[in-house]
């Protein structure tokens, strides 16, 4: 069982930045692919960015050039640096880790982009 805990959400003005963090409960984290997803009420959860255990990254078109996903395997943590935030980035952001087809999810952290 892998437990994930997100932090770093909050209220930010358009054009601002936030950094989300995800702490994993397992030292096996280095072998897992991880990612960030987001969801707004009434819509499906959508992929934001992923990073494999080898460090290969993938981004949704809507965040390319603005968001950066990273990981620190020594600390069992992942991060999402979000710059140039837009109101449409407002959502609950979830950390995800995958192990052999099994998905693990954090409880989410709310990001609100508003003036």
Backbone bond lengths (Angstrom), bond angles and torsions (degrees), N, CA, C in turn:
res aa  C-N    CA-C-N  psi(-1)  N-CA   C-N-CA  omega(-1)  CA-C   N-CA-C  phi
1 X - - - 1.454 - - 1.528 109.71 -
2 X 1.316 115.51 133.28 1.456 121.53 179.36 1.519 108.31 -115.20
3 X 1.314 116.58 125.68 1.459 120.94 174.99 1.522 109.42 -104.08
4 X 1.321 114.81 136.75 1.458 121.66 -178.87 1.519 109.12 -124.16
5 X 1.317 116.63 134.91 1.456 121.24 -179.85 1.526 108.88 -128.78
6 X 1.335 114.95 119.17 1.463 120.23 179.15 1.519 110.74 -90.72
7 X 1.321 115.30 154.38 1.461 121.64 173.49 1.527 108.34 -153.07
8 X 1.335 114.79 164.39 1.461 119.47 173.82 1.518 115.61 105.44
9 X 1.320 117.41 -3.44 1.460 118.65 178.08 1.519 111.51 -71.78
10 X 1.322 115.47 171.75 1.457 120.07 178.46 1.508 111.82 160.85
11 X 1.313 114.98 -166.08 1.463 122.65 -179.84 1.524 109.65 -99.12
12 X 1.314 116.14 131.26 1.460 120.70 179.72 1.521 108.54 -142.29
13 X 1.311 115.97 149.52 1.458 120.50 178.53 1.528 110.87 -78.53
14 X 1.310 117.15 154.26 1.471 119.46 174.95 1.525 110.91 -53.62
15 X 1.335 115.03 137.23 1.452 120.44 -176.48 1.509 114.21 90.06
16 X 1.311 116.54 -10.37 1.454 120.96 -178.44 1.519 113.16 -83.53
17 X 1.334 115.03 -175.07 1.466 121.75 -176.86 1.520 111.04 -131.02
18 X 1.313 114.78 151.85 1.456 122.84 171.66 1.513 107.95 -143.55
19 X 1.318 115.22 154.33 1.464 120.49 174.99 1.522 108.45 -125.48
20 X 1.310 115.46 118.72 1.456 121.35 176.96 1.524 109.29 -94.38
21 X 1.327 114.86 145.05 1.460 120.94 176.75 1.520 110.05 -125.15
22 X 1.321 115.06 151.02 1.463 121.97 178.05 1.516 107.93 -132.93
23 X 1.321 116.55 119.53 1.457 121.51 178.92 1.526 109.22 -102.92
24 X 1.327 116.33 127.07 1.460 121.62 -179.58 1.522 110.13 -102.00
25 X 1.328 115.14 148.53 1.464 120.51 -174.47 1.516 113.05 -88.49
26 X 1.327 118.14 -0.14 1.455 120.61 -174.10 1.516 112.09 -121.13
27 X 1.327 115.17 142.92 1.464 119.63 175.01 1.525 111.31 -77.54
28 X 1.354 115.79 -6.45 1.454 120.32 174.72 1.528 111.77 -79.89
29 X 1.323 115.33 2.64 1.464 121.13 -176.95 1.528 111.70 -51.13
30 X 1.322 116.30 -36.68 1.458 120.00 -175.89 1.530 112.79 -61.87
31 X 1.316 117.05 -19.46 1.456 121.04 -178.84 1.532 112.73 -94.65
32 X 1.320 116.40 -4.88 1.456 121.15 -174.24 1.517 111.51 -98.33
33 X 1.334 115.82 144.72 1.450 119.70 164.58 1.514 107.84 -78.32
34 X 1.305 116.83 146.15 1.463 119.64 178.90 1.522 109.53 -137.24
35 X 1.305 114.44 162.96 1.452 117.97 179.77 1.514 112.06 -162.09
36 X 1.309 114.26 174.85 1.455 123.10 175.55 1.521 108.66 -122.07
37 X 1.313 114.62 134.75 1.453 122.31 176.84 1.526 107.34 -127.03
38 X 1.314 116.06 163.40 1.466 119.46 177.78 1.520 110.01 -141.90
39 X 1.317 113.97 155.94 1.461 119.73 -177.99 1.520 110.18 -147.71
40 X 1.322 114.57 136.21 1.462 120.66 172.50 1.517 107.72 -112.75
41 X 1.321 117.94 154.15 1.471 120.42 -177.29 1.530 111.44 -55.59
42 X 1.319 115.67 133.40 1.457 120.27 177.86 1.507 115.05 85.56
43 X 1.320 117.07 -2.63 1.459 120.29 179.95 1.518 110.60 -123.64
44 X 1.336 115.18 160.81 1.448 119.70 177.76 1.515 111.03 -73.23
45 X 1.323 114.25 153.96 1.453 119.17 174.18 1.528 108.31 -67.05
46 X 1.324 116.49 136.36 1.449 120.25 -177.03 1.526 111.55 -125.09
47 X 1.324 113.87 150.47 1.454 120.33 179.29 1.519 110.26 -71.33
48 X 1.323 115.22 136.92 1.465 121.15 174.05 1.527 109.37 -105.47
49 X 1.332 115.99 -54.39 1.455 120.72 -178.35 1.512 109.28 -161.51
50 X 1.338 115.84 150.77 1.454 120.87 175.72 1.524 109.74 -134.26
51 X 1.323 114.82 157.73 1.462 120.84 176.18 1.517 107.38 -144.00
52 X 1.330 115.78 129.92 1.457 119.91 -179.54 1.528 110.78 -80.99
53 X 1.321 115.09 173.99 1.466 119.15 177.90 1.529 110.88 -63.44
54 X 1.328 116.69 -24.83 1.464 121.06 179.25 1.520 112.41 -87.54
55 X 1.329 116.83 -6.19 1.456 119.90 177.21 1.515 115.98 98.29
56 X 1.322 118.11 5.21 1.460 120.11 176.77 1.516 110.06 -74.50
57 X 1.307 116.23 136.31 1.465 121.07 -174.41 1.522 112.46 -115.62
58 X 1.316 113.96 156.92 1.453 121.82 177.40 1.520 107.92 -146.30
59 X 1.334 116.34 139.45 1.460 120.61 -176.45 1.527 111.20 -130.50
60 X 1.311 115.05 148.33 1.453 119.56 168.50 1.524 108.64 -66.62
61 X 1.319 116.92 146.47 1.466 120.23 -178.75 1.529 111.79 -57.39
62 X 1.309 116.27 -33.19 1.460 120.81 -175.57 1.522 113.86 -68.39
63 X 1.342 117.26 -16.63 1.462 119.81 -177.35 1.518 113.19 -117.98
64 X 1.332 117.48 -4.46 1.462 120.53 -179.06 1.516 110.72 -57.57
65 X 1.328 114.59 134.14 1.462 119.50 179.94 1.523 114.04 85.89
66 X 1.335 116.95 -10.99 1.465 120.29 -179.63 1.529 112.03 -116.70
67 X 1.318 116.73 -35.53 1.462 121.62 -177.80 1.531 109.89 -108.38
68 X 1.336 115.56 148.45 1.461 121.42 176.28 1.515 109.44 -134.52
69 X 1.328 115.37 124.59 1.463 120.33 176.86 1.519 108.64 -97.32
70 X 1.327 115.75 144.10 1.455 120.25 178.44 1.518 109.02 -150.75
71 X 1.321 115.72 170.67 1.448 120.22 178.24 1.518 109.29 -147.28
72 X 1.327 115.20 153.48 1.453 122.72 175.14 1.523 106.33 -127.10
73 X 1.314 116.56 96.59 1.462 120.63 -175.65 1.524 112.49 -66.01
74 X 1.325 117.25 -27.91 1.463 120.34 179.18 1.533 111.21 -67.09
75 X 1.344 115.56 -28.52 1.462 120.09 -178.91 1.526 112.42 -105.70
76 X 1.338 116.54 0.72 1.471 121.27 -178.80 1.524 111.02 56.94
77 X 1.312 116.23 44.02 1.456 120.89 -179.30 1.521 111.46 -132.09
78 X 1.323 114.03 154.57 1.450 121.79 172.26 1.511 108.49 -128.22
79 X 1.325 115.75 158.35 1.461 119.91 -177.62 1.517 111.01 -140.46
80 X 1.309 114.65 157.35 1.458 121.15 173.69 1.529 106.80 -134.79
81 X 1.311 116.24 109.29 1.457 121.64 176.02 1.519 107.92 -88.30
82 X 1.310 116.61 122.72 1.459 121.90 -176.27 1.521 109.08 -118.04
83 X 1.304 116.12 116.68 1.460 122.91 179.15 1.522 110.23 -116.09
84 X 1.314 115.35 163.96 1.471 121.65 178.05 1.529 110.93 49.26
85 X 1.298 115.30 48.27 1.462 120.01 -175.37 1.524 111.74 -65.74
86 X 1.325 114.34 145.88 1.452 122.42 -178.68 1.530 109.23 -120.43
87 X 1.319 118.25 156.93 1.467 119.77 177.49 1.530 112.56 -54.79
88 X 1.307 117.27 -33.38 1.465 119.73 -179.72 1.525 113.26 -72.75
89 X 1.316 118.16 -5.19 1.459 121.41 172.69 1.529 111.87 -82.71
90 X 1.313 116.72 -6.65 1.459 120.63 178.94 1.518 110.29 -61.38
91 X 1.334 115.99 125.50 1.465 121.27 -177.05 1.523 108.89 -178.55
92 X 1.314 115.24 170.52 1.459 120.75 165.85 1.521 106.93 -88.09
93 X 1.309 116.71 126.72 1.457 122.52 -177.93 1.533 109.05 -102.34
94 X 1.317 114.90 130.65 1.463 121.90 -177.25 1.519 110.31 -116.66
95 X 1.315 115.18 138.08 1.446 122.24 171.90 1.529 108.54 -88.25
96 X 1.317 115.86 139.35 1.460 121.72 -179.24 1.517 109.71 -131.09
97 X 1.337 116.17 142.64 1.457 121.36 171.93 1.520 107.87 -133.31
98 X 1.326 115.26 145.77 1.460 120.00 -177.44 1.517 110.13 -124.78
99 X 1.339 114.61 135.67 1.451 120.67 178.67 1.517 108.62 -140.48
100 X 1.330 115.59 106.91 1.456 119.00 177.50 1.514 113.54 59.04
101 X 1.305 117.09 38.04 1.457 120.56 178.85 1.511 114.37 86.36
102 X 1.305 117.23 -5.59 1.462 120.91 177.04 1.523 108.60 -93.45
103 X 1.328 115.63 130.22 1.458 121.36 179.32 1.520 110.78 -100.30
104 X 1.321 115.56 135.49 1.454 122.70 174.14 1.527 107.87 -118.06
105 X 1.341 115.28 141.55 1.459 121.12 -176.46 1.511 111.49 -129.94
106 X 1.329 115.35 144.04 1.442 119.91 168.03 1.518 109.80 -82.24
107 X 1.330 116.40 179.75 1.459 120.36 -178.06 1.516 112.70 -86.97
108 X 1.323 117.11 -9.74 1.453 121.42 175.32 1.512 114.30 96.60
109 X 1.321 114.57 155.95 1.462 121.72 175.64 1.523 107.70 -137.04
110 X 1.322 116.24 135.29 1.456 121.45 -174.08 1.525 111.07 -84.51
111 X 1.320 114.78 130.00 1.453 122.02 173.07 1.523 107.93 -116.01
112 X 1.317 115.81 123.85 1.463 121.30 179.24 1.518 108.48 -121.48
113 X 1.322 115.71 122.59 1.461 121.56 179.07 1.522 107.63 -110.92
114 X 1.313 115.12 108.43 1.460 119.67 -174.71 1.516 110.04 -157.85
115 X 1.327 115.14 148.81 1.459 119.78 175.30 1.528 110.22 -93.82
